[in-house]
Amino acid sequence: MQLPSLCGNLNLKHAFSDYHSGESGCLILSGPSGSGKRTAARDIAMGLLCTRSPAPCGCCGACTRVKAGSHPDFELFNPEGEEIKVDAVRSLRTRSFVRPSEAECKVFIVCFADKMNVQSQNALLKVLEEPASSVFILLCENIEKLLPTVRSRGLHYRMEPLTEDELRKLLASHFPTAAPADVERAIAQSGGFYGAAAEFLQGEHNETTVLARSFTQALEQGELAVFRCCMEAGSLSRDNYALFCDALCTCIVGQLRHGGGAYSGFLPALYEYVASQREKTALNASVTALSGALAAFCGENLTRFWRK
């Protein structure tokens, strides 16, 4: 099987070079937002449902309908990233037991699988434990949120960051009119992932992305600069604060890939802290409290640098 739409990720491509549906009924692809999980999953789905060889050909009727989301044996589940409740999983499980209409198997891509609660995961586990002509591809940012019993039923692959040259070529083909300086900034902030770089160039979530970059710059400037950024973050809506956390994590990864500067020893801890704040936004935590805690966390850990 080929993964023609996916850039880089040579280990993943090699692993799937001879994959077939009978090998495992559950695949798990993990990685940050924009790392290519959905692209890889769709290529795998096309490869399993394609009617030509080598698969996927990308142009047969089956491949065309997978791309369009209209193949009767293919389903993209939870593409909007909502919390996945147990009733939705039970319904999905019921659909998985319906015999394939055309292909040898049915393929279900479960987006944001780490948003399943324990009850939802246990409901899905029942179908993973039973022999059925279905393949589930679980996409998640944080695989630790999946139960060990679910993880043990699947083959896990983590998405790999692209090299700067790979990103540069990819961005040049998709954003031919982008200024070279903007492309380089997008690469630096992307953590090696195309989706994050493209988001930067498209200006999506601009307010939160700019604030995240300002925050990382403020670490060099001192306590007052960080406090101001946290105050600004505290005025965001809960959804935008979650986007700020995502953007800040991407900025931190980008800094680490370029050495991290004087704060390189602090950045991994900051990444973990911001990621934990991102999770708390889903629990309706107060944005003001979160931003204040972030300012205090930085103050406690960086005071010795600021007072030099």
PASEBA-1860 file (N, C-alpha, C; in nm, 3 decimals):
! residues 308
1> MQLPSLCG> 0.084/-0.119/0.000/0.000/0.000/0.000/0.088/0.125/0.000 ~ 0.048/0.224/-0.080/0.119/0.351/-0.084/0.043/0.455/-0.001 ~ 0.114/0.559/0.041/0.049/0.674/0.106/0.088/0.797/0.025 ~ 0.030/0.815/-0.094/0.079/0.915/-0.189/0.056/1.060/-0.148 ~ -0.044/1.086/-0.066/-0.074/1.224/-0.029/0.008/1.273/0.090 ~ 0.074/1.182/0.158/0.146/1.215/0.281/0.291/1.249/0.251 ~ 0.337/1.362/0.301/0.476/1.403/0.284/0.561/1.350/0.399 ~ 0.688/1.319/0.370/0.777/1.270/0.475/0.728/1.140/0.533
9> NLNLKHAF> 0.745/1.124/0.665/0.695/1.007/0.738/0.735/0.875/0.672 ~ 0.864/0.863/0.644/0.914/0.745/0.574/0.892/0.617/0.654 ~ 0.903/0.624/0.786/0.881/0.505/0.868/0.737/0.455/0.855 ~ 0.643/0.549/0.856/0.503/0.512/0.842/0.477/0.452/0.704 ~ 0.532/0.514/0.601/0.513/0.463/0.465/0.572/0.323/0.450 ~ 0.688/0.301/0.511/0.750/0.169/0.504/0.664/0.065/0.576 ~ 0.608/0.104/0.691/0.526/0.011/0.769/0.402/-0.032/0.690 ~ 0.350/0.056/0.607/0.227/0.025/0.534/0.253/-0.024/0.392
17> SDYHSGES> 0.379/-0.043/0.356/0.409/-0.087/0.220/0.349/-0.224/0.189 ~ 0.333/-0.309/0.291/0.273/-0.440/0.267/0.157/-0.468/0.363 ~ 0.091/-0.360/0.409/-0.022/-0.376/0.502/-0.146/-0.421/0.427 ~ -0.226/-0.505/0.491/-0.355/-0.545/0.435/-0.457/-0.550/0.549 ~ -0.583/-0.549/0.515/-0.690/-0.532/0.614/-0.693/-0.643/0.719 ~ -0.648/-0.762/0.685/-0.653/-0.870/0.781/-0.546/-0.862/0.888 ~ -0.451/-0.770/0.874/-0.341/-0.763/0.969/-0.385/-0.710/1.105 ~ -0.470/-0.609/1.106/-0.521/-0.553/1.231/-0.650/-0.480/1.202
25> GCLILSGP> -0.745/-0.491/1.295/-0.870/-0.421/1.279/-0.868/-0.283/1.341 ~ -0.754/-0.243/1.400/-0.745/-0.112/1.464/-0.606/-0.053/1.441 ~ -0.603/0.067/1.389/-0.480/0.142/1.370/-0.491/0.271/1.449 ~ -0.382/0.316/1.510/-0.382/0.439/1.587/-0.273/0.530/1.532 ~ -0.312/0.649/1.488/-0.217/0.750/1.440/-0.221/0.866/1.538 ~ -0.107/0.898/1.597/-0.103/1.006/1.695/-0.005/1.114/1.650 ~ -0.031/1.236/1.695/0.055/1.348/1.661/-0.019/1.478/1.682 ~ 0.052/1.591/1.685/-0.013/1.720/1.708/-0.108/1.758/1.596
33> SGSGKRTA> -0.188/1.860/1.621/-0.275/1.914/1.518/-0.191/1.958/1.398 ~ -0.235/1.921/1.278/-0.163/1.961/1.158/-0.048/1.870/1.121 ~ -0.036/1.755/1.186/0.079/1.667/1.161/0.055/1.568/1.047 ~ -0.065/1.569/0.988/-0.092/1.482/0.873/-0.167/1.355/0.907 ~ -0.221/1.344/1.027/-0.292/1.221/1.067/-0.408/1.190/0.973 ~ -0.489/1.292/0.946/-0.608/1.268/0.864/-0.570/1.238/0.719 ~ -0.465/1.303/0.671/-0.417/1.275/0.535/-0.371/1.130/0.524 ~ -0.293/1.086/0.622/-0.245/0.947/0.622/-0.361/0.850/0.632
41> ARDIAMGL> -0.457/0.880/0.719/-0.571/0.790/0.739/-0.654/0.777/0.612 ~ -0.672/0.887/0.543/-0.751/0.882/0.419/-0.678/0.801/0.312 ~ -0.547/0.816/0.304/-0.469/0.734/0.210/-0.482/0.585/0.243 ~ -0.478/0.553/0.373/-0.492/0.413/0.415/-0.631/0.361/0.377 ~ -0.732/0.444/0.401/-0.868/0.404/0.366/-0.880/0.379/0.215 ~ -0.823/0.469/0.136/-0.827/0.449/-0.010/-0.754/0.322/-0.049 ~ -0.639/0.297/0.018/-0.562/0.177/-0.013/-0.639/0.049/0.016 ~ -0.721/0.051/0.122/-0.798/-0.068/0.158/-0.920/-0.089/0.069
49> LCTRSPAP> -0.972/0.021/0.013/-1.094/0.012/-0.066/-1.070/0.021/-0.216 ~ -0.949/0.056/-0.255/-0.915/0.074/-0.397/-0.937/-0.056/-0.474 ~ -0.977/-0.042/-0.601/-1.004/-0.161/-0.684/-0.892/-0.189/-0.783 ~ -0.784/-0.114/-0.776/-0.673/-0.134/-0.868/-0.544/-0.161/-0.793 ~ -0.440/-0.190/-0.867/-0.308/-0.215/-0.809/-0.203/-0.139/-0.890 ~ -0.104/-0.076/-0.823/-0.090/-0.068/-0.676/-0.192/0.028/-0.615 ~ -0.229/-0.002/-0.493/-0.330/0.076/-0.423/-0.263/0.173/-0.324 ~ -0.324/0.290/-0.304/-0.440/0.338/-0.378/-0.399/0.405/-0.510
57> CGCCGACT> -0.482/0.387/-0.612/-0.450/0.448/-0.740/-0.490/0.595/-0.743 ~ -0.588/0.632/-0.659/-0.631/0.771/-0.649/-0.731/0.813/-0.754 ~ -0.761/0.727/-0.853/-0.848/0.770/-0.962/-0.961/0.673/-0.994 ~ -0.962/0.555/-0.934/-1.073/0.463/-0.958/-1.198/0.515/-0.887 ~ -1.310/0.449/-0.914/-1.435/0.493/-0.852/-1.431/0.490/-0.701 ~ -1.367/0.384/-0.645/-1.361/0.372/-0.499/-1.278/0.485/-0.438 ~ -1.161/0.512/-0.496/-1.075/0.618/-0.443/-1.143/0.754/-0.453 ~ -1.209/0.778/-0.566/-1.278/0.905/-0.587/-1.387/0.926/-0.484
65> RVKAGSHP> -1.459/0.819/-0.453/-1.568/0.832/-0.356/-1.517/0.844/-0.212 ~ -1.402/0.782/-0.182/-1.343/0.802/-0.049/-1.304/0.949/-0.032 ~ -1.243/1.006/-0.135/-1.205/1.147/-0.129/-1.327/1.236/-0.108 ~ -1.436/1.200/-0.173/-1.558/1.279/-0.162/-1.639/1.247/-0.036 ~ -1.600/1.140/0.035/-1.672/1.100/0.155/-1.803/1.029/0.125 ~ -1.817/0.974/0.003/-1.944/0.912/-0.036/-1.935/0.762/-0.057 ~ -1.821/0.700/-0.027/-1.809/0.555/-0.044/-1.893/0.486/0.064 ~ -1.976/0.389/0.026/-2.065/0.325/0.124/-1.993/0.247/0.233
73> DFELFNPE> -1.867/0.211/0.209/-1.791/0.134/0.309/-1.688/0.220/0.381 ~ -1.705/0.351/0.374/-1.611/0.443/0.438/-1.687/0.547/0.519 ~ -1.636/0.577/0.639/-1.698/0.680/0.721/-1.592/0.760/0.795 ~ -1.602/0.893/0.784/-1.519/0.985/0.862/-1.602/1.027/0.982 ~ -1.565/0.978/1.099/-1.646/0.997/1.221/-1.588/1.109/1.306 ~ -1.674/1.200/1.352/-1.639/1.311/1.440/-1.533/1.405/1.380 ~ -1.551/1.449/1.256/-1.450/1.536/1.195/-1.438/1.673/1.261 ~ -1.544/1.717/1.330/-1.542/1.849/1.393/-1.476/1.849/1.530
81> GEEIKVDA> -1.444/1.732/1.581/-1.372/1.725/1.708/-1.457/1.746/1.831 ~ -1.582/1.706/1.824/-1.668/1.717/1.942/-1.633/1.608/2.044 ~ -1.680/1.627/2.167/-1.666/1.521/2.266/-1.745/1.399/2.217 ~ -1.683/1.283/2.225/-1.746/1.162/2.172/-1.818/1.089/2.284 ~ -1.950/1.088/2.278/-2.030/1.027/2.383/-2.060/0.880/2.352 ~ -2.097/0.809/2.456/-2.110/0.665/2.445/-2.219/0.624/2.346 ~ -2.329/0.700/2.338/-2.435/0.664/2.245/-2.389/0.672/2.100 ~ -2.303/0.771/2.071/-2.251/0.785/1.935/-2.160/0.667/1.900
89> VRSLRTRS> -2.083/0.620/1.998/-1.995/0.506/1.974/-2.078/0.379/1.956 ~ -2.182/0.364/2.033/-2.268/0.246/2.017/-2.332/0.243/1.879 ~ -2.372/0.360/1.829/-2.429/0.367/1.695/-2.323/0.333/1.590 ~ -2.201/0.384/1.612/-2.090/0.352/1.521/-2.063/0.202/1.522 ~ -2.066/0.144/1.639/-2.042/0.000/1.653/-2.146/-0.081/1.577 ~ -2.271/-0.037/1.585/-2.378/-0.106/1.512/-2.353/-0.100/1.362 ~ -2.313/0.018/1.313/-2.288/0.033/1.169/-2.171/-0.054/1.125 ~ -2.075/-0.076/1.214/-1.957/-0.154/1.177/-1.990/-0.301/1.155
97> FVRPSEAE> -2.101/-0.347/1.212/-2.137/-0.488/1.196/-2.221/-0.513/1.071 ~ -2.256/-0.407/1.000/-2.326/-0.423/0.872/-2.224/-0.468/0.768 ~ -2.257/-0.567/0.691/-2.163/-0.620/0.592/-2.124/-0.513/0.491 ~ -1.997/-0.514/0.446/-1.955/-0.416/0.345/-2.041/-0.424/0.220 ~ -2.065/-0.310/0.158/-2.149/-0.307/0.039/-2.073/-0.347/-0.086 ~ -1.946/-0.304/-0.095/-1.870/-0.326/-0.217/-1.733/-0.388/-0.192 ~ -1.666/-0.344/-0.089/-1.527/-0.384/-0.064/-1.521/-0.506/0.028 ~ -1.400/-0.548/0.059/-1.381/-0.660/0.150/-1.397/-0.619/0.295
105> CKVFIVCF> -1.387/-0.490/0.321/-1.399/-0.442/0.460/-1.462/-0.304/0.459 ~ -1.504/-0.260/0.578/-1.550/-0.123/0.599/-1.437/-0.049/0.673 ~ -1.423/0.080/0.648/-1.317/0.159/0.711/-1.380/0.278/0.783 ~ -1.348/0.290/0.912/-1.397/0.402/0.993/-1.276/0.482/1.044 ~ -1.271/0.609/1.009/-1.169/0.699/1.064/-1.234/0.774/1.180 ~ -1.183/0.755/1.299/-1.237/0.821/1.418/-1.147/0.939/1.452 ~ -1.192/1.059/1.418/-1.114/1.180/1.445/-1.124/1.218/1.593 ~ -1.015/1.271/1.647/-1.012/1.314/1.788/-1.057/1.201/1.880
113> ADKMNVQS> -1.000/1.083/1.856/-1.039/0.966/1.936/-1.007/0.986/2.084 ~ -0.911/1.075/2.116/-0.878/1.099/2.255/-0.985/1.183/2.326 ~ -1.093/1.218/2.255/-1.205/1.287/2.319/-1.315/1.189/2.360 ~ -1.285/1.060/2.350/-1.379/0.961/2.404/-1.357/0.949/2.555 ~ -1.466/0.946/2.630/-1.453/0.921/2.773/-1.439/0.770/2.797 ~ -1.428/0.732/2.922/-1.404/0.591/2.954/-1.518/0.503/2.903 ~ -1.643/0.549/2.920/-1.757/0.469/2.877/-1.755/0.453/2.725 ~ -1.722/0.560/2.654/-1.718/0.554/2.508/-1.610/0.458/2.461
121> QNALLKVL> -1.493/0.464/2.526/-1.384/0.376/2.486/-1.418/0.229/2.514 ~ -1.482/0.205/2.625/-1.521/0.067/2.656/-1.624/0.016/2.555 ~ -1.712/0.104/2.509/-1.809/0.064/2.408/-1.740/0.030/2.277 ~ -1.639/0.109/2.241/-1.563/0.081/2.118/-1.481/-0.046/2.134 ~ -1.430/-0.068/2.254/-1.346/-0.185/2.280/-1.419/-0.314/2.245 ~ -1.550/-0.317/2.265/-1.627/-0.438/2.239/-1.621/-0.479/2.092 ~ -1.618/-0.380/2.003/-1.612/-0.413/1.862/-1.469/-0.445/1.821 ~ -1.370/-0.387/1.890/-1.231/-0.416/1.857/-1.193/-0.557/1.901
129> EEPASSVF> -1.264/-0.609/1.998/-1.233/-0.743/2.049/-1.296/-0.853/1.967 ~ -1.394/-0.820/1.885/-1.467/-0.922/1.811/-1.425/-0.922/1.665 ~ -1.415/-1.039/1.604/-1.379/-1.044/1.462/-1.490/-0.981/1.378 ~ -1.454/-0.887/1.295/-1.551/-0.820/1.208/-1.478/-0.767/1.086 ~ -1.551/-0.747/0.979/-1.488/-0.700/0.856/-1.484/-0.548/0.854 ~ -1.426/-0.490/0.959/-1.412/-0.345/0.969/-1.272/-0.310/1.018 ~ -1.222/-0.197/0.969/-1.094/-0.144/1.016/-1.121/-0.006/1.076 ~ -1.078/0.013/1.200/-1.092/0.141/1.268/-0.956/0.211/1.270
137> ILLCENIE> -0.953/0.336/1.226/-0.831/0.416/1.231/-0.857/0.529/1.331 ~ -0.793/0.521/1.446/-0.814/0.618/1.553/-0.709/0.728/1.542 ~ -0.753/0.853/1.535/-0.663/0.967/1.527/-0.666/1.041/1.660 ~ -0.549/1.068/1.716/-0.547/1.136/1.846/-0.421/1.221/1.860 ~ -0.433/1.326/1.939/-0.318/1.410/1.971/-0.245/1.356/2.093 ~ -0.318/1.302/2.187/-0.260/1.251/2.311/-0.301/1.106/2.330 ~ -0.214/1.015/2.292/-0.248/0.872/2.300/-0.264/0.825/2.443 ~ -0.206/0.898/2.540/-0.219/0.857/2.679/-0.363/0.866/2.728
145> KLLPTVRS> -0.447/0.939/2.654/-0.588/0.949/2.693/-0.667/0.826/2.650 ~ -0.608/0.744/2.566/-0.674/0.619/2.529/-0.645/0.513/2.636 ~ -0.744/0.435/2.669/-0.726/0.330/2.769/-0.619/0.230/2.724 ~ -0.543/0.176/2.818/-0.444/0.074/2.780/-0.506/-0.042/2.703 ~ -0.629/-0.077/2.737/-0.695/-0.188/2.668/-0.723/-0.153/2.522 ~ -0.754/-0.027/2.495/-0.776/0.017/2.357/-0.644/0.022/2.282 ~ -0.542/0.079/2.348/-0.411/0.089/2.282/-0.355/-0.049/2.249 ~ -0.382/-0.146/2.334/-0.326/-0.280/2.312/-0.393/-0.351/2.194
153> RGLHYRME> -0.511/-0.302/2.151/-0.581/-0.367/2.039/-0.536/-0.311/1.904 ~ -0.457/-0.203/1.904/-0.424/-0.140/1.778/-0.275/-0.132/1.750 ~ -0.241/-0.111/1.624/-0.104/-0.082/1.584/-0.085/0.069/1.589 ~ 0.011/0.115/1.669/0.027/0.258/1.691/0.143/0.313/1.608 ~ 0.115/0.424/1.542/0.219/0.495/1.465/0.211/0.643/1.499 ~ 0.328/0.702/1.528/0.331/0.845/1.560/0.379/0.922/1.438 ~ 0.310/1.031/1.406/0.346/1.113/1.292/0.480/1.182/1.318 ~ 0.561/1.191/1.213/0.695/1.247/1.225/0.700/1.387/1.166
161> PLTEDELR> 0.774/1.479/1.230/0.789/1.614/1.172/0.868/1.608/1.042 ~ 0.839/1.702/0.954/0.910/1.712/0.827/1.040/1.789/0.845 ~ 1.133/1.769/0.755/1.255/1.850/0.757/1.220/1.990/0.706 ~ 1.307/2.085/0.730/1.282/2.222/0.684/1.274/2.226/0.531 ~ 1.358/2.149/0.463/1.354/2.147/0.316/1.222/2.089/0.265 ~ 1.174/1.982/0.330/1.045/1.924/0.291/0.932/2.023/0.310 ~ 0.933/2.093/0.423/0.831/2.193/0.450/0.839/2.308/0.350 ~ 0.961/2.352/0.322/0.981/2.464/0.231/0.924/2.432/0.092
169> KLLASHFP> 0.951/2.311/0.042/0.900/2.272/-0.089/0.748/2.260/-0.088 ~ 0.695/2.205/0.019/0.551/2.187/0.030/0.480/2.322/0.036 ~ 0.534/2.413/0.115/0.473/2.546/0.127/0.485/2.624/-0.004 ~ 0.594/2.604/-0.074/0.612/2.674/-0.201/0.507/2.632/-0.303 ~ 0.468/2.503/-0.299/0.369/2.454/-0.395/0.228/2.499/-0.358 ~ 0.200/2.515/-0.228/0.066/2.553/-0.185/0.049/2.703/-0.163 ~ 0.158/2.773/-0.138/0.153/2.918/-0.114/0.258/2.987/-0.201 ~ 0.240/2.981/-0.334/0.344/3.034/-0.424/0.365/3.184/-0.413
177> TAAPADVE> 0.267/3.256/-0.363/0.281/3.402/-0.354/0.325/3.450/-0.215 ~ 0.347/3.358/-0.122/0.388/3.397/0.014/0.528/3.455/0.013 ~ 0.549/3.558/0.093/0.681/3.619/0.103/0.779/3.521/0.165 ~ 0.901/3.513/0.113/1.001/3.420/0.168/1.019/3.435/0.318 ~ 1.018/3.559/0.369/1.035/3.580/0.513/0.920/3.519/0.591 ~ 0.797/3.529/0.538/0.682/3.470/0.605/0.690/3.318/0.603 ~ 0.739/3.262/0.493/0.755/3.117/0.484/0.854/3.068/0.588 ~ 0.965/3.141/0.603/1.066/3.101/0.701/1.013/3.111/0.843
185> RAIAQSGG> 0.934/3.214/0.871/0.874/3.227/1.005/0.774/3.115/1.028 ~ 0.699/3.080/0.924/0.602/2.970/0.938/0.673/2.840/0.968 ~ 0.785/2.816/0.901/0.863/2.694/0.926/0.916/2.693/1.069 ~ 0.966/2.808/1.114/1.025/2.817/1.248/0.922/2.792/1.357 ~ 0.796/2.831/1.330/0.692/2.819/1.433/0.613/2.688/1.423 ~ 0.641/2.608/1.319/0.555/2.494/1.288/0.583/2.368/1.367 ~ 0.703/2.359/1.426/0.742/2.234/1.491/0.768/2.122/1.392 ~ 0.779/2.157/1.263/0.804/2.057/1.160/0.678/2.001/1.097
193> FYGAAAEF> 0.562/2.058/1.128/0.435/2.005/1.078/0.370/2.102/0.981 ~ 0.330/2.048/0.866/0.276/2.131/0.759/0.151/2.207/0.803 ~ 0.060/2.140/0.872/-0.064/2.204/0.911/-0.042/2.330/0.992 ~ 0.053/2.327/1.084/0.082/2.446/1.166/0.142/2.556/1.081 ~ 0.231/2.519/0.986/0.292/2.619/0.898/0.188/2.681/0.807 ~ 0.099/2.599/0.752/-0.006/2.650/0.665/-0.099/2.742/0.741 ~ -0.131/2.705/0.863/-0.218/2.789/0.946/-0.156/2.926/0.968 ~ -0.026/2.928/0.989/0.045/3.055/1.009/0.031/3.141/0.885
201> LQGEHNET> 0.054/3.083/0.768/0.049/3.160/0.644/-0.093/3.202/0.609 ~ -0.190/3.122/0.645/-0.329/3.155/0.616/-0.385/3.259/0.712 ~ -0.314/3.278/0.825/-0.360/3.375/0.923/-0.476/3.325/1.006 ~ -0.500/3.193/1.007/-0.608/3.139/1.089/-0.575/3.157/1.237 ~ -0.678/3.186/1.316/-0.662/3.208/1.460/-0.552/3.313/1.483 ~ -0.554/3.418/1.402/-0.444/3.515/1.401/-0.419/3.575/1.539 ~ -0.524/3.612/1.608/-0.510/3.675/1.740/-0.433/3.585/1.837 ~ -0.469/3.461/1.840/-0.405/3.370/1.935/-0.264/3.332/1.891
209> TVLARSFT> -0.243/3.320/1.760/-0.109/3.287/1.710/-0.011/3.400/1.738 ~ -0.054/3.524/1.712/0.032/3.640/1.738/0.062/3.650/1.888 ~ -0.039/3.626/1.970/-0.019/3.633/2.114/0.079/3.526/2.162 ~ 0.070/3.407/2.104/0.163/3.299/2.142/0.306/3.336/2.105 ~ 0.325/3.395/1.986/0.461/3.437/1.948/0.510/3.548/2.041 ~ 0.420/3.640/2.076/0.458/3.748/2.169/0.498/3.691/2.304 ~ 0.428/3.587/2.347/0.458/3.526/2.477/0.599/3.467/2.476 ~ 0.634/3.393/2.370/0.768/3.333/2.366/0.876/3.440/2.360
217> QALEQGEL> 0.846/3.551/2.293/0.942/3.662/2.290/0.952/3.728/2.428 ~ 0.838/3.732/2.500/0.836/3.796/2.632/0.923/3.721/2.732 ~ 0.943/3.592/2.712/1.030/3.516/2.801/1.171/3.574/2.805 ~ 1.212/3.632/2.693/1.345/3.695/2.685/1.345/3.834/2.748 ~ 1.227/3.894/2.758/1.219/4.036/2.796/1.200/4.059/2.946 ~ 1.144/3.960/3.015/1.131/3.976/3.158/0.992/3.952/3.211 ~ 0.979/3.961/3.343/0.856/3.925/3.412/0.739/4.013/3.371 ~ 0.761/4.143/3.356/0.652/4.234/3.322/0.595/4.202/3.184
225> AVFRCCME> 0.682/4.169/3.088/0.636/4.137/2.953/0.551/4.009/2.953 ~ 0.595/3.910/3.030/0.517/3.786/3.040/0.383/3.813/3.107 ~ 0.385/3.896/3.212/0.261/3.929/3.284/0.162/3.997/3.190 ~ 0.209/4.088/3.106/0.121/4.155/3.011/0.058/4.057/2.913 ~ 0.138/3.964/2.864/0.085/3.862/2.772/-0.020/3.776/2.840 ~ 0.005/3.741/2.965/-0.091/3.659/3.039/-0.220/3.736/3.065 ~ -0.208/3.866/3.092/-0.327/3.949/3.109/-0.410/3.951/2.981 ~ -0.341/3.965/2.868/-0.411/3.965/2.739/-0.476/3.830/2.714
233> AGSLSRDN> -0.405/3.721/2.745/-0.461/3.588/2.727/-0.583/3.567/2.817 ~ -0.580/3.628/2.936/-0.690/3.614/3.031/-0.819/3.677/2.982 ~ -0.811/3.764/2.881/-0.931/3.827/2.827/-0.991/3.750/2.711 ~ -0.927/3.640/2.671/-0.977/3.559/2.560/-1.098/3.476/2.604 ~ -1.176/3.435/2.508/-1.282/3.338/2.537/-1.217/3.203/2.568 ~ -1.293/3.112/2.624/-1.237/2.981/2.659/-1.188/2.908/2.533 ~ -1.265/2.915/2.425/-1.223/2.849/2.301/-1.095/2.911/2.246 ~ -1.086/3.043/2.250/-0.965/3.108/2.199/-0.845/3.086/2.290
241> YALFCDAL> -0.870/3.070/2.420/-0.758/3.038/2.509/-0.705/2.900/2.477 ~ -0.793/2.808/2.443/-0.748/2.674/2.401/-0.663/2.684/2.275 ~ -0.705/2.771/2.181/-0.626/2.791/2.058/-0.492/2.857/2.090 ~ -0.492/2.949/2.187/-0.367/3.011/2.231/-0.271/2.905/2.286 ~ -0.323/2.813/2.366/-0.239/2.705/2.419/-0.182/2.619/2.307 ~ -0.267/2.587/2.207/-0.219/2.509/2.093/-0.107/2.583/2.021 ~ -0.129/2.713/1.994/-0.029/2.791/1.922/0.099/2.805/2.003 ~ 0.086/2.821/2.136/0.204/2.835/2.221/0.285/2.705/2.223
249> CTCIVGQL> 0.216/2.592/2.228/0.287/2.463/2.223/0.364/2.450/2.092 ~ 0.303/2.494/1.982/0.371/2.489/1.852/0.494/2.579/1.852 ~ 0.481/2.699/1.910/0.595/2.791/1.919/0.708/2.731/2.002 ~ 0.672/2.665/2.111/0.774/2.605/2.198/0.848/2.495/2.124 ~ 0.775/2.410/2.051/0.839/2.304/1.973/0.934/2.365/1.870 ~ 0.888/2.473/1.806/0.974/2.540/1.709/1.102/2.592/1.771 ~ 1.092/2.650/1.891/1.212/2.700/1.959/1.306/2.585/1.996 ~ 1.250/2.476/2.042/1.333/2.361/2.079/1.407/2.305/1.958
257> RHGGGAYS> 1.339/2.305/1.843/1.404/2.255/1.722/1.519/2.345/1.679 ~ 1.520/2.469/1.725/1.626/2.562/1.689/1.717/2.593/1.809 ~ 1.721/2.504/1.904/1.815/2.519/2.014/1.755/2.567/2.144 ~ 1.649/2.648/2.136/1.579/2.692/2.256/1.639/2.810/2.328 ~ 1.761/2.850/2.294/1.824/2.965/2.356/1.853/2.942/2.503 ~ 1.855/3.053/2.578/1.891/3.047/2.720/1.790/2.968/2.802 ~ 1.668/2.952/2.748/1.562/2.888/2.824/1.537/2.744/2.782 ~ 1.629/2.684/2.710/1.605/2.551/2.655/1.572/2.449/2.764
265> GFLPALYE> 1.631/2.463/2.882/1.603/2.369/2.990/1.464/2.385/3.048 ~ 1.404/2.503/3.031/1.273/2.533/3.086/1.160/2.499/2.988 ~ 1.190/2.503/2.860/1.086/2.490/2.759/1.008/2.359/2.765 ~ 1.072/2.241/2.786/0.991/2.118/2.795/0.889/2.124/2.907 ~ 0.930/2.179/3.023/0.836/2.190/3.135/0.723/2.288/3.101 ~ 0.758/2.397/3.033/0.655/2.493/2.991/0.557/2.428/2.894 ~ 0.610/2.348/2.801/0.523/2.278/2.705/0.422/2.190/2.780 ~ 0.470/2.110/2.874/0.382/2.021/2.949/0.277/2.100/3.027
273> YVASQREK> 0.320/2.214/3.083/0.228/2.295/3.163/0.118/2.355/3.075 ~ 0.158/2.409/2.960/0.060/2.469/2.868/-0.034/2.362/2.813 ~ 0.021/2.244/2.783/-0.063/2.134/2.734/-0.166/2.094/2.839 ~ -0.126/2.096/2.967/-0.221/2.062/3.073/-0.328/2.170/3.086 ~ -0.290/2.297/3.061/-0.390/2.404/3.062/-0.490/2.386/2.948 ~ -0.438/2.341/2.834/-0.526/2.318/2.718/-0.633/2.215/2.755 ~ -0.596/2.112/2.828/-0.691/2.010/2.868/-0.794/2.066/2.966 ~ -0.750/2.158/3.052/-0.841/2.214/3.151/-0.948/2.302/3.088
281> TALNASVT> -0.919/2.360/2.971/-1.022/2.442/2.906/-1.143/2.357/2.869 ~ -1.119/2.229/2.839/-1.231/2.139/2.805/-1.316/2.108/2.927 ~ -1.262/2.136/3.046/-1.336/2.110/3.171/-1.399/2.237/3.226 ~ -1.407/2.340/3.137/-1.470/2.469/3.172/-1.395/2.544/3.282 ~ -1.263/2.528/3.286/-1.183/2.602/3.383/-1.187/2.751/3.351 ~ -1.169/2.834/3.453/-1.169/2.979/3.436/-1.046/3.023/3.357 ~ -1.067/3.098/3.250/-0.955/3.147/3.169/-0.870/3.243/3.251 ~ -0.933/3.326/3.332/-0.858/3.420/3.416/-0.767/3.344/3.512
289> ALSGALAA> -0.820/3.238/3.571/-0.739/3.158/3.664/-0.625/3.088/3.591 ~ -0.652/3.038/3.472/-0.548/2.968/3.395/-0.436/3.063/3.355 ~ -0.472/3.180/3.306/-0.369/3.275/3.263/-0.288/3.326/3.382 ~ -0.355/3.345/3.496/-0.282/3.385/3.616/-0.187/3.277/3.663 ~ -0.231/3.152/3.655/-0.144/3.040/3.694/-0.025/3.028/3.600 ~ -0.046/3.057/3.471/0.064/3.053/3.375/0.169/3.159/3.407 ~ 0.123/3.280/3.443/0.216/3.386/3.480/0.296/3.346/3.604 ~ 0.226/3.286/3.703/0.294/3.244/3.826/0.395/3.133/3.797
297> FCGENLTR> 0.358/3.039/3.709/0.448/2.929/3.675/0.577/2.982/3.613 ~ 0.563/3.076/3.520/0.682/3.134/3.457/0.764/3.213/3.559 ~ 0.695/3.289/3.645/0.766/3.367/3.745/0.847/3.280/3.840 ~ 0.788/3.168/3.881/0.858/3.079/3.975/0.981/3.013/3.912 ~ 0.975/2.988/3.783/1.081/2.913/3.717/1.186/2.998/3.647 ~ 1.153/3.125/3.617/1.244/3.206/3.537/1.298/3.329/3.609 ~ 1.263/3.345/3.734/1.309/3.463/3.809/1.460/3.475/3.807 ~ 1.530/3.362/3.818/1.676/3.368/3.823/1.737/3.420/3.693
305> FWRK> 1.668/3.399/3.581/1.717/3.451/3.454/1.688/3.602/3.443 ~ 1.568/3.642/3.485/1.529/3.780/3.471/1.608/3.873/3.561 ~ 1.661/3.822/3.669/1.732/3.908/3.765/1.881/3.912/3.741 ~ 1.927/3.846/3.636/2.070/3.850/3.603/2.108/3.989/3.551
END
